[in-house]
């Protein structure tokens, strides 16, 4: 069992599946930025995030229902939960998660919804067999069955998420066309200029080479730290010529 202080957002499960670096930037480094796609998603959620409830016939709809699971270490909220009255008088929960785009080829959305169900089952002491995903672009619901395979995958991802956050390590950036271009954290992640195999020292050396083309090649350039550590390299340290008259250094 997890404590309240150790609970992680349900939304982090989707971030982890989509991109481990994105997950780390958001949930370890606390970085966030918004683009058109996230803004559209926020507007869609604002329509159901006002809270409250309504009853129509045998369906009672609750908005922005707070969720948690001490067993899985999760917290969050369900966009919509429809409590449907059964013939025996029991109100059966049916969660509905709102998404801005279209159905995905992977299980990211299904796993997030399944995590909500596992929280609801723990909180209410009931068994939930089905729910739905509503997509803003198609304006249709996609029914989701919570079978043993989806439940097992969701629980395994919860354990992986806790281990990932506890490790506190942000993976190196790796650019993936299309995927990275749609991410709101593109400007913070910098997958084209940061990551494995990309040296800040070499980047700095290239900038110096552009500004001072007559200086030694990159392989001979040393940093101030190198010069302090290795006196014999001081002679090869770069000294750029003074800027032209009238140009501020």
N, C-alpha and C positions, 0 to 999 in steps of 0.2 A: 504493500500500500504506500502511496505517495502522500506527502503532506500538502496542505493548501499552498505553501510557499514554493513547492516544487512543480506545480502544475504548469503545463505548456499549452499554448494556443492550438486549438484544433486546426486552424488555418495553416500552421507550420507544417503539417503533414503534406499538404499540397505543394508548399514551397520546396520541401525536401525532395519530393518526387520530380518536380519540374527542373530544379537546379540546386545542387548542394551549396554552391557559392551564393546564390540568391538567398537561400535559407540562412546562411551564416551572416550575411550582411544585414538582414532584417532582424534576426533573433539573437545574434551574438554581438554584432557591432552597432545595432540599433539604428541602421541607416534606412531611410525611406524617401522615396520621391514618387511623384504622380505623373502619369502621362494620359493621353486621350483614352486609352483602354481602361486604365484603373479608374479614371474619372467617370466613364460610362458605367462601370460596374458599381461604383459608389452611388451614383444616382439611382440605379436600379434597386440597390439594397435600401436606399433611403425610403423607398415606397413601403417597405415592410418592416423597417427597423424602428418604427415609432412606438412599438409595444402595443399592449391592449389585446382585446379579444372580441370575437363576435360569434353568434350562434345562428345557424340557419338549418332548421329541421333537426336532423340527427347528426349534424356536423358542427362541432365547436372549434373555431380556428383561433389559435394563439400565436401572436407575433413576437419575435425577438425573445424567445424563451431561453433563459440562461441554463447552461449545461455544465456538468463536470463529472469526472470519473476519477476517484482516488485509486482505483485498481490500475488504470492505464496512465494516470498522471496527466489528464487533459482538462481543459476548460474552454469555454466559448459560448456561442449561442446559436440556436437554430433560427433560420429566417422565419419559417412557418412550420407549425405542427398542427395538423388537423386531428382532433380527437373524434373518432367516428363511433357512434353508439351501436353496439352489437345487440343481437337478439336477447342475450342474457343480461343486458343492462350495463355491460362493461364498456368504458370509453377507450377504444383502441387507438394508440398514437400512430400517426402517419406523417413523417417529416417531409418537408419540401424545401430544397435548397435552390436559391436563385443564382443563375449565372448569366453574364452579359452576352456571351458569344454563342457558339454552336457546340453540339456534342463532340467530345474529343475521342481520338482513337485509343488513348490510354485510359487507365483506371483512376486518374487523379481525382476526378469529381466524385466517382463512386466511393472511393476510399474515404474522402472527407465526409460524405453523407453517412457512410457506415460507422465512422467514428462518432457521429452525432447519435446514431442509433444505440451504440454500445453505452454511451453516456445515459441516454434515456432509459434503457433497460435497467441499468444499475440504480438510477434514481427512482424509477417507478415500480421496479420489481415485476416487469412484464416482459413478454417476448414479442419482438417486432419483426415481421417477415418481409415488409415491403415499404418503400418510400418513393420519392420522385425527385427528379432534377428538372427545373424550369429554365429554359434558355431564352434569353431576350431577343436574339436575332430570329429564331424560328418561331417564337411565341407558342411553343408546345412543351408539354411535359414528357419526360422520358422516365418510365417506370423502372425501378431498381429493386431486384430481389437480393436479400441479404443472406446468401448461402454460406456454407461452411468455408469455402475457398476464399471468398471476399472477406469474411470475418477474420480468418487466419492471417491473411495478407495485411489487414489493417492493424491487427494486434502486433504483428512483427514490425511493422513500420513505426508504431508507437515506441517500442523498445529501442529501435534504431535511432529515432529522433532524440530520445533522452540521452543516449550515449553520444550522439553527435554534438548536442548542445553542451553537455558536460565536458567534452574534450576541449571545446572553446577554440578550435582551429578553423580558420577560414581557408577553404581550398583555393588553389591558384586559378586565375581566370583562363578560360578556354573559350575562344570565340566559336559560336555555332550560328551560321547564317539563318536568318528567319527567326529562330528562337531568341537570340540575343537582341535582335533589332526590335522585337516587340516588348522587351522587358523595360519597365520604368526605371530600373536601376542601371541602365546602360552607361550613363554618365558617371556614376559612382564606381561601377565595376571596372570599366575601361578594359574590356577583353582584348582589344586590338593592340594595346600598348603595355599591358601588365600581364603577369602570369608566368608560368613555367617557361624557362629558356629565354626570358626577357630580362636583361640586366640594366638596372638604373645607371650603373657606371658607364656602360657602353653607350646608352642613350645620351648621357651628358657629354661623353667624348665626341659623339657625332655632332652635337650642337656646337661644341668648341671648334671642331674641324670646319664647320660651315662658316663660323665667324672668323676663324683664324686659319685660312687655308695654307699659309706658309709655315705653320708650326709642324712639329713631328707627327707622324701617323698615329692612329689610335692606339696601337700596341705599345707606343712609347709614352703615352700620357699617364701620369700618375696623379693621384689625389693628394691633398694636403696631408691626410692621415698616412698615406704610403710614405711620403717624404719624411714625416716625423718618425715613422717606424724603421725606415730604411734610409739612412743618411746618404748612402751611395747613389740613391735614385734622385736626389734633389736636383742634380744638374739637368735631368730630363723633364722636370716639371714645366708646365706650359705657362708662358707669359704672353698674353695677348697684347698687340700694339695698342697704343692709346687711340680712342675714337677720333674720327675726323672733327675738325674745328666746327663748333656750333652744335654738335651732337652730344646729348647728355649720356654719360656712361650708365 
